[in-house]
Amino acid sequence: MTDASQEARWLLRAGRIEEAEQAFTRVLTESPFDLEALNIVALAAIRLGHFHRARDLLNRAVSFSPDHAASHHHLGRAAELIGDLTAARDSYERATRLNAQLPAARLHLAALLERPGEQQAALLQYSRVMSDMQQRGRWLDPATTPPALEPLVAHAAQVVRSGRRQLYFSLLEPLAAEFGRSGLARVERMLRIHLSEEQPVYTDPRQLPTFLYFPDLPTAPYFDRGLFPWIEAFEGRTGEIQAELQALLRADAGSEAVFGSPELAAQNLRNANGAPSWTGHYFYRHGERRETNCAACPVTSSALELLPLSKVEDHGPEILFSGFTPGTPLLPHRGVTNTRVVAHLPLIVPPDCALRVGGEDHAWQEARVVVFDDTYEHEAWNRSDQIRVVLIFDLWNPHLTELERAAVARIVVAIGEFRQATEAA
């Protein structure tokens, strides 16, 4: 590093910006491709309104270092100020591809996309950058936002709020036109809570969904069996269902780990006497019907299809023969939404096995269905020396109307698709 470079960097660290810019200009006479000098002198040129000079300097920077994201970002600023919006967009997009965590570049890209009316693309870029930064504890308020970016960050937050609101509420319009708006009042309140426009009011403080709260539903850790008119007929199929389960166990076929990684399993399972294990023979997983597994258990799968399963594309239900190996406990956790409830049909239940929901213990009884709200903190354990198996299946909350179920399904799919589009932006 030359003496001129050292001096320029010292002045910059000392906050003597104008002197630093002059020093970096001298650096360029000795080192015409010094990236830091090119960017600092170019930004000074932009502040002075010398946009073409800035672009020339930054073109030199990216020709020397094509993968330098900050240079592409600054080149985009110069091009935009000149009025070359196509070149500006290309530079911003290149910068965000090279460094997905370059927030100012993504902000400027989003703002540029608004100008020709590409509102959806702009919304996704704003959503991506706001999500990225807020997950890192930044851009939450003026204290965590650089003053120079405050107006643009505030605008981004407003675009995301209004864009998500318009997207989700628009899904209700066809249902309101066909069935009337009054039947959607609770759904609209659910959306306002989800969008942080309204605070949730939990009638039972033990209940706390991690994702989506539907208001004004009766609450209890366990549901009264009388809410499920199908329950006794389903329990009457237990012997046939157990026979299909036993065939699977003998063949040791079709099961998989419930948790997708050893790290996730370690966070949720414990066993002082050996490796804990929670496996499942899935009939549905994340809403996808497992045709091979269903075909292996035709009685079970056909009986399940007669129930009010909480079917939401790419999300639910989860239905499985759930096996805990001896000594396995599932640690306390919470479910994502009270729009669905969880049912267990116990099939193999040795002693010392139980479920705890909201601090209330329930001992499984073979062939007797229990239905609970998994947005209460809940846990389960098998303290025996034998395997424990229950059939788990997700149902719609019985207090939802058919119209509300249809609306919730649309909204959950849209929330998931918007999240995926944001992550891919």
JOJOKA-V995729 format. One record per residue. SS is DSSP state (alpha for helix, beta for strand, coil for the rest). OMEGA is omega in whole degrees, 0 to 359 (* if undefined). Layout:
[[SS:OMEGA] [SS:OMEGA]]
This chain:
[[coil:182] [coil:177] [alpha:180] [alpha:179] [alpha:180] [alpha:180] [alpha:182] [alpha:181] [alpha:177] [alpha:179] [alpha:180] [alpha:179] [alpha:181] [coil:179] [coil:180] [coil:195] [alpha:183] [alpha:178] [alpha:179] [alpha:179] [alpha:178] [alpha:180] [alpha:179] [alpha:175] [alpha:177] [alpha:178] [alpha:184] [alpha:177] [alpha:179] [alpha:184] [coil:188] [coil:180] [coil:176] [coil:187] [alpha:181] [alpha:180] [alpha:180] [alpha:182] [alpha:181] [alpha:179] [alpha:178] [alpha:179] [alpha:175] [alpha:178] [alpha:178] [alpha:180] [alpha:180] [coil:180] [coil:180] [coil:190] [alpha:181] [alpha:177] [alpha:179] [alpha:181] [alpha:179] [alpha:180] [alpha:183] [alpha:172] [alpha:176] [alpha:181] [alpha:184] [alpha:175] [alpha:179] [alpha:182] [coil:186] [coil:183] [coil:180] [coil:189] [alpha:183] [alpha:178] [alpha:177] [alpha:178] [alpha:182] [alpha:176] [alpha:176] [alpha:178] [alpha:180] [alpha:180] [alpha:180] [alpha:181] [alpha:174] [alpha:182] [coil:178] [coil:188] [alpha:178] [alpha:178] [alpha:179] [alpha:180] [alpha:179] [alpha:182] [alpha:179] [alpha:180] [alpha:178] [alpha:180] [alpha:182] [alpha:175] [alpha:181] [alpha:181] [coil:183] [coil:182] [coil:177] [coil:193] [alpha:183] [alpha:178] [alpha:180] [alpha:176] [alpha:181] [alpha:176] [alpha:180] [alpha:180] [alpha:178] [alpha:181] [alpha:178] [alpha:189] [alpha:177] [coil:176] [coil:177] [coil:189] [alpha:182] [alpha:178] [alpha:178] [alpha:179] [alpha:182] [alpha:178] [alpha:176] [alpha:181] [alpha:180] [alpha:185] [alpha:178] [alpha:179] [alpha:181] [alpha:186] [alpha:182] [alpha:174] [alpha:178] [coil:178] [coil:182] [coil:179] [coil:178] [coil:183] [coil:180] [alpha:182] [alpha:182] [alpha:182] [coil:176] [coil:182] [alpha:182] [alpha:182] [alpha:187] [alpha:181] [alpha:182] [alpha:177] [alpha:178] [alpha:177] [alpha:179] [alpha:180] [alpha:180] [alpha:178] [alpha:180] [alpha:179] [alpha:184] [alpha:180] [alpha:178] [alpha:180] [alpha:181] [alpha:181] [alpha:187] [alpha:181] [alpha:179] [alpha:179] [alpha:181] [alpha:187] [alpha:178] [alpha:179] [alpha:179] [alpha:180] [alpha:183] [alpha:188] [alpha:182] [coil:185] [coil:185] [alpha:180] [alpha:181] [alpha:185] [alpha:181] [alpha:178] [alpha:179] [alpha:177] [alpha:176] [alpha:180] [alpha:179] [alpha:177] [alpha:181] [alpha:182] [coil:179] [coil:174] [coil:182] [coil:180] [coil:176] [coil:174] [coil:182] [coil:179] [coil:174] [coil:184] [coil:178] [coil:183] [beta:180] [coil:177] [coil:181] [coil:185] [coil:191] [beta:181] [coil:176] [coil:187] [coil:171] [coil:173] [coil:173] [coil:185] [coil:174] [coil:178] [coil:180] [beta:182] [coil:176] [coil:182] [alpha:181] [alpha:178] [alpha:186] [coil:186] [coil:182] [coil:197] [alpha:183] [alpha:178] [alpha:179] [alpha:177] [alpha:179] [coil:178] [coil:187] [alpha:182] [alpha:179] [alpha:179] [alpha:178] [alpha:179] [alpha:178] [alpha:176] [alpha:181] [alpha:177] [alpha:177] [alpha:181] [alpha:178] [alpha:181] [alpha:183] [coil:188] [coil:167] [coil:183] [coil:179] [beta:178] [beta:177] [coil:177] [coil:189] [coil:181] [coil:176] [alpha:181] [alpha:179] [alpha:177] [alpha:181] [alpha:179] [alpha:190] [alpha:183] [beta:176] [beta:173] [coil:182] [coil:186] [coil:181] [coil:182] [coil:177] [coil:181] [coil:173] [beta:182] [beta:180] [beta:166] [beta:190] [beta:167] [beta:171] [beta:171] [beta:184] [coil:177] [coil:181] [beta:179] [beta:178] [coil:189] [alpha:181] [alpha:180] [alpha:178] [alpha:180] [alpha:179] [alpha:182] [coil:187] [alpha:180] [alpha:181] [alpha:184] [alpha:180] [alpha:177] [alpha:180] [alpha:184] [coil:177] [coil:185] [coil:178] [coil:181] [beta:182] [coil:184] [coil:177] [beta:186] [coil:178] [coil:182] [coil:185] [beta:14] [coil:165] [coil:179] [beta:184] [beta:160] [beta:187] [beta:183] [beta:171] [beta:173] [coil:181] [coil:176] [coil:185] [coil:168] [beta:171] [beta:188] [beta:182] [beta:180] [beta:181] [coil:177] [coil:191] [coil:186] [beta:176] [coil:173] [coil:176] [beta:176] [beta:184] [beta:178] [beta:174] [beta:166] [beta:182] [beta:184] [beta:174] [beta:188] [coil:174] [coil:177] [coil:175] [coil:174] [beta:183] [beta:179] [beta:176] [beta:180] [beta:180] [coil:180] [coil:181] [beta:183] [beta:175] [beta:176] [coil:179] [coil:174] [beta:182] [coil:175] [coil:179] [beta:184] [beta:170] [beta:181] [beta:184] [beta:178] [coil:186] [coil:172] [coil:164] [beta:174] [coil:182] [beta:179] [beta:180] [beta:180] [beta:172] [beta:182] [coil:181] [coil:177] [coil:179] [coil:176] [coil:173] [beta:180] [beta:170] [beta:172] [beta:179] [beta:175] [beta:181] [beta:180] [beta:169] [beta:172] [coil:186] [coil:181] [coil:175] [coil:173] [coil:177] [alpha:179] [alpha:179] [alpha:177] [alpha:180] [alpha:181] [alpha:180] [alpha:180] [alpha:179] [alpha:185] [alpha:181] [alpha:177] [alpha:182] [alpha:178] [alpha:179] [alpha:180] [alpha:179] [alpha:178] [alpha:180] [alpha:180] [alpha:177] [alpha:181] [alpha:181] [alpha:185] [coil:*]]
